[in-house]
Amino acid sequence: MEPSRRRSRLPSSGSPVLGRRRAGGARGLALVAALWLLSSCGGRALPATGHAEPPPGGVAAFLSEEACPELAPYQALDAFGKWTFPEQTYEAVRTNSALECRRIEYASDGARVSGLLLRPRHPGTRTWPVILYARGGSGDFGAIDALTRVDLSVLAQAGYVVLATNYRFTGALARQDEWGGKDLDDLMNLVPVARSLPYVDAAQLFLLGQSRGGMMVYLALKRGIAVKAAAVVAGVADLMSMASERPEFVTGTEDFDGWAKVWPDFAQRKDELLRERSAIFWPEQLSTPLLILHSRDDSRVPVRQSLLLAERLLLNGKEFELVIYGHDGHSLPLSRASRNDHIVRWFRAHDGRPQPPASPPR
C-alpha cells in the first residue's frame, strides 16, 4: 500500500497493452484490439502570447540559476520516497557526478518562472537533444520537487538535457492557476530558452507531460510548438468529463480557486472554455508524432480519456502510439522503468539516431 502522502492511490503492477498507429501504415488494427480488450475488462478565452520561435535578437538563457541542493541519501527518505523509487535507481541518480542539476528562473512574457535544468556536467563540444517537461498538478500542488528531479534525471541519463517548468502560478499566484492560459506561454517559452543554450541541439527538441501536463502538451502542439515528437503520461484530454466527475476542479480546492473563478465568464462560456482545452475536440490539430501512456486503473484521470483521443487520432490519420498498462496508478509509478523506456525509444525513433534493442517486458 502507498504510504500516506498527497499523491495518487496506486494499485499493483501489471503488463502493458499496446496499440499504435503510424501515418500511412496498418498498425491501427492493434489499437482496435487494445480498445476491445479494455472494454471487455471490467469573459473570454485566456490569451495565448507565447513564442514557439526565439524572438529577434535571441534571449538570455536564465534570469537566475543556482546549483540544486544535494539529494539526501536513500535511507534518509520518508516512506513515500522509498516507495516511489528502488534504492538502486535513486542512488544511481544521487551519485551520478556526470549529471548537473540547476534550479533556474527564466523570463516568460514579463513573468519570472521557476524551473529545473538537468544537463551533462561536462557537455563537451557536441550538442544534446532536449526534453521539455510540463508538470502536473495545480498551483503549488505537484510543483517540481526532489522526487521529480530523480524521475527526470533517469531520462537525462539516457542522453538528454531536460528543461522543466513550474509555470508562473506558484507561491502567491498558486490559487489563480489558469490551466491553459498564461501557463501555456511558460511552456512555449522553454523553446527559446533551450535554443539559447550553447550545448543544445536546437533541431532536437522533444516534449513530455504528465497528468495536467498532458493537457499542456496537447495545447502546445495545437499552438505549433517546434518539437520533433511528444509523449504524454496519464494526460487530461477531456475537461468536459473532468468537470462533471471531479467538480473540485470547477469549484476549487485548498490549493486552487477553481476554473469557475479563474476563467473569465465561466458561467456563460463554460462549454467553450472546456472544449478549448480538451484535445478530444480537435485531434486534427495534433500533427506531431505522439506517444500516449496510461493505466487502465487510473482513478484520477480515467483511461477512457486517452482511449477516446487515440480513437480520434486514428480516424484523422495521425501518427501516434498508445500504451495501456493493465494494473498501475496515476502516471504509472509502478512501471517507471517500462514507461521511461517507451518514452526514450519514442524520442529516439524521431531524432535520427540508431535505436537500442528492445527491452524485455517488465
C-alpha positions in Angstrom: 0.0 0.0 0.0 1.2 3.5 -0.7 2.5 5.4 2.3 0.3 8.3 3.4 1.1 11.4 1.3 -0.8 13.7 -1.1 -0.1 11.6 -4.2 -2.2 9.2 -6.3 -3.5 6.0 -4.9 -1.7 3.2 -6.7 -2.7 -0.4 -7.3 -0.5 -3.4 -8.2 1.8 -3.5 -11.2 0.9 -5.2 -14.5 1.9 -5.6 -18.1 1.1 -3.0 -20.8 -1.4 -3.5 -23.6 -0.1 -1.9 -26.7 -1.8 -0.1 -29.6 -0.2 2.0 -32.2 -0.9 3.8 -35.4 1.7 5.3 -37.8 0.7 7.5 -40.6 0.4 5.5 -43.8 0.5 2.1 -42.0 -1.8 -0.6 -40.9 -0.9 -0.7 -37.2 -4.2 1.0 -36.2 -5.6 -2.6 -36.0 -3.5 -3.1 -32.8 -5.3 -0.1 -31.3 -8.7 -1.6 -32.2 -7.6 -4.8 -30.4 -6.5 -2.8 -27.4 -9.8 -1.0 -27.3 -11.7 -4.2 -27.4 -9.6 -5.8 -24.8 -10.0 -3.0 -22.4 -13.8 -2.7 -23.0 -14.1 -6.4 -22.1 -12.3 -5.8 -18.8 -14.0 -5.0 -16.1 -15.1 36.5 -20.1 -13.0 35.4 -23.0 -10.6 32.7 -23.7 -7.4 33.5 -21.9 -4.7 34.9 -24.2 -2.0 32.9 -26.0 1.1 35.0 -26.4 4.0 32.6 -26.0 6.7 32.2 -28.6 7.4 28.9 -30.3 10.4 30.6 -32.0 13.1 32.7 -30.4 12.3 36.5 -30.6 14.5 38.7 -32.7 17.9 39.1 -31.1 17.6 35.9 -29.0 17.1 35.6 -25.2 19.3 35.3 -22.2 19.3 31.7 -21.0 18.2 32.4 -17.5 17.3 35.3 -15.2 18.9 33.3 -12.4 20.3 29.9 -11.8 21.9 28.0 -8.9 23.0 24.5 -8.1 20.3 22.2 -6.8 20.7 21.0 -3.2 22.3 17.6 -2.8 19.9 14.8 -2.7 19.5 13.1 0.7 20.8 9.5 1.0 18.2 6.9 0.3 18.0 5.8 3.9 17.0 9.4 4.9 13.9 9.4 2.7 10.4 9.1 4.2 8.2 6.1 3.5 6.7 7.6 0.3 10.1 8.4 -1.1 11.3 4.8 -0.6 8.1 3.5 -2.0 8.5 5.7 -5.1 12.0 4.6 -6.1 14.0 1.5 -5.6 17.2 2.2 -3.8 19.4 1.3 -6.8 17.6 3.7 -9.1 17.6 6.6 -6.6 21.3 6.1 -5.6 22.4 5.9 -9.2 20.9 9.4 -9.7 22.2 10.8 -6.4 25.8 9.7 -7.0 25.9 10.4 -10.7 28.7 13.1 -10.9 28.3 13.3 -14.7 24.9 14.9 -14.4 24.4 18.5 -13.2 21.2 19.9 -11.7 20.4 23.6 -11.7 17.4 25.5 -10.3 16.5 28.2 -12.8 14.3 31.2 -13.4 13.5 32.3 -16.9 11.5 35.1 -18.5 8.1 34.4 -19.9 6.3 37.5 -21.3 7.4 39.6 -18.4 6.9 37.0 -15.7 9.7 35.2 -13.8 9.1 31.5 -14.0 11.0 28.9 -11.9 12.1 25.6 -13.3 14.7 22.9 -13.4 17.6 22.2 -15.7 19.4 18.8 -15.9 22.4 18.7 -18.2 25.8 16.9 -18.6 28.3 18.4 -16.1 30.8 18.5 -19.0 28.8 18.7 -22.2 32.0 18.8 -24.4 31.9 20.1 -27.9 28.8 18.0 -29.0 25.2 19.3 -28.7 22.5 17.4 -26.9 18.8 16.8 -27.6 16.4 18.3 -25.1 13.2 17.1 -23.3 10.9 20.0 -22.4 8.8 18.9 -19.4 5.3 20.0 -18.4 4.5 19.1 -14.8 1.1 18.0 -13.5 -0.9 19.4 -10.5 -2.4 22.8 -9.9 -0.6 25.8 -8.3 1.8 24.6 -5.7 0.4 21.0 -5.6 2.6 19.0 -8.0 5.4 21.6 -8.1 8.8 20.2 -9.1 10.5 18.7 -6.0 13.3 16.3 -5.3 11.4 13.2 -6.4 10.5 14.9 -9.7 14.2 15.7 -10.1 15.1 12.0 -9.6 12.4 10.9 -12.1 13.6 13.3 -14.8 17.3 12.5 -14.1 16.6 9.0 -15.3 15.6 10.4 -18.6 18.6 12.8 -18.6 20.9 9.9 -18.1 19.7 8.4 -21.4 21.4 11.3 -23.1 19.2 14.3 -22.9 19.2 17.8 -21.5 15.9 18.3 -19.5 14.2 21.7 -19.0 11.2 21.6 -16.7 8.8 24.5 -15.9 6.9 25.1 -12.7 4.6 27.6 -14.6 4.2 31.1 -13.1 1.2 30.1 -10.9 3.1 29.1 -7.7 3.5 30.9 -4.4 1.4 34.0 -4.2 -0.2 33.2 -7.5 -0.8 29.5 -6.9 -4.6 29.8 -6.4 -5.1 31.6 -9.7 -3.6 28.8 -11.9 -5.1 29.3 -15.3 -4.8 25.8 -16.6 -4.1 26.6 -20.2 -3.8 30.4 -20.1 -0.6 32.2 -19.4 0.9 29.0 -18.0 0.9 27.7 -21.6 3.1 30.6 -22.5 5.5 29.5 -19.9 5.8 26.1 -21.5 6.1 27.5 -25.0 8.8 29.9 -23.8 11.0 27.0 -22.8 11.8 26.7 -26.6 13.8 29.9 -27.0 15.4 29.3 -23.6 16.6 25.8 -24.8 17.8 27.2 -28.1 19.9 29.8 -26.3 22.0 27.2 -24.6 25.2 26.5 -26.5 25.3 22.8 -25.7 21.7 22.1 -27.0 20.9 20.8 -30.4 18.1 23.2 -31.4 16.8 20.8 -34.0 16.3 18.0 -31.5 13.6 19.2 -29.1 11.0 16.9 -27.5 8.0 17.4 -25.3 6.8 15.4 -22.3 3.9 16.0 -19.9 2.2 14.1 -17.1 -1.5 14.4 -15.9 -2.4 18.1 -16.2 0.9 18.5 -18.0 -0.5 16.2 -20.7 -3.2 18.8 -21.4 -0.4 21.4 -21.6 1.4 19.2 -24.2 -1.7 18.9 -26.3 -2.3 22.6 -26.2 1.3 23.4 -27.0 1.1 21.0 -30.0 -2.1 22.7 -31.1 -0.3 26.0 -31.0 2.6 24.7 -33.1 5.4 24.3 -30.6 8.5 23.3 -32.6 9.3 19.8 -31.3 10.0 16.6 -33.2 7.9 14.3 -31.0 5.9 14.3 -27.8 4.9 11.9 -25.1 2.0 12.1 -22.6 1.6 10.1 -19.4 -1.9 9.9 -17.9 -2.8 13.1 -19.7 -6.0 15.1 -19.4 -7.7 15.2 -22.8 -11.3 15.9 -21.8 -12.0 18.6 -19.4 -15.7 18.3 -20.0 -15.8 15.0 -18.3 -13.3 16.1 -15.6 -15.7 19.0 -14.7 -18.5 16.6 -14.0 -16.6 13.7 -12.5 -14.2 15.8 -10.3 -16.2 19.0 -9.6 -13.5 20.3 -7.2 -11.6 21.4 -10.4 -14.6 23.7 -11.1 -15.3 24.9 -7.5 -11.8 24.9 -6.1 -9.7 23.1 -3.5 -7.4 24.2 -0.7 -4.7 24.7 -3.3 -6.7 26.2 -6.2 -9.6 28.6 -6.6 -11.1 26.5 -9.4 -12.0 27.1 -13.0 -15.3 28.9 -12.3 -13.4 31.7 -10.5 -10.2 31.7 -12.5 -11.6 31.7 -16.1 -13.4 34.8 -17.1 -17.1 34.5 -18.0 -17.1 30.8 -16.9 -20.9 30.7 -16.3 -21.7 32.0 -19.8 -18.9 30.2 -21.7 -18.3 27.0 -19.7 -18.5 24.6 -22.6 -16.4 26.7 -24.9 -13.6 27.2 -22.3 -13.6 23.4 -21.5 -13.6 22.4 -25.2 -10.7 24.8 -26.0 -8.6 22.9 -23.6 -9.7 19.4 -24.5 -7.7 17.6 -27.2 -10.5 15.1 -27.9 -12.4 18.0 -29.7 -9.5 19.0 -32.0 -7.5 15.8 -32.8 -7.0 17.1 -36.4 -4.6 19.7 -35.0 -2.2 17.2 -33.4 0.2 16.5 -36.2 3.4 15.9 -34.1 4.2 12.2 -33.5 2.6 11.4 -30.2 3.1 8.7 -27.6 0.3 8.2 -25.1 0.7 6.1 -22.0 -2.0 5.4 -19.4 -3.1 2.9 -16.8 -6.4 1.1 -17.0 -6.8 1.6 -13.3 -6.0 5.3 -13.1 -8.5 6.7 -10.6 -7.5 10.4 -11.1 -7.6 10.7 -14.9 -9.7 7.9 -16.3 -8.1 5.8 -19.1 -11.1 6.4 -21.4 -9.7 10.0 -22.0 -6.6 8.6 -23.7 -8.6 5.8 -25.4 -11.1 8.3 -26.9 -8.3 10.7 -28.0 -6.4 7.7 -29.6 -9.5 6.7 -31.5 -10.0 10.2 -32.9 -6.3 10.4 -33.8 -6.7 7.2 -35.7 -9.7 8.5 -37.6 -7.7 11.6 -38.5 -4.7 9.6 -39.8 -2.3 11.0 -37.2 1.0 9.3 -36.1 0.8 8.1 -32.6 1.4 5.1 -30.3 -0.9 4.1 -27.4 0.4 2.1 -24.5 -2.2 1.0 -21.9 -0.9 -0.7 -18.7 -3.2 -3.3 -17.1 -2.7 -2.5 -13.4 -1.0 0.6 -12.2 -1.8 4.0 -10.8 -1.8 7.6 -12.0 1.3 8.5 -14.0 2.4 4.8 -13.9 4.6 4.9 -10.8 4.8 1.1 -10.6 6.0 0.8 -14.2 8.6 3.7 -14.2 11.3 1.7 -16.0 9.0 0.4 -18.7 7.4 3.9 -19.0 10.7 5.6 -19.4 11.9 3.0 -21.8 8.9 3.7 -24.1 9.5 7.5 -23.8 13.2 7.3 -24.7 12.6 4.8 -27.6 9.8 7.1 -29.0 12.0 10.1 -28.9 15.0 8.3 -30.4 12.8 6.9 -33.2 12.2 10.5 -34.2 15.7 12.0 -33.8 17.5 10.1 -36.4 19.8 8.2 -34.0 20.1 4.4 -34.0 17.6 2.8 -31.7 18.7 0.4 -28.9 17.5 -3.2 -28.8 14.0 -3.6 -27.3 13.9 -4.2 -23.6 12.3 -7.4 -22.3 8.7 -7.0 -20.9 8.5 -5.9 -17.3 
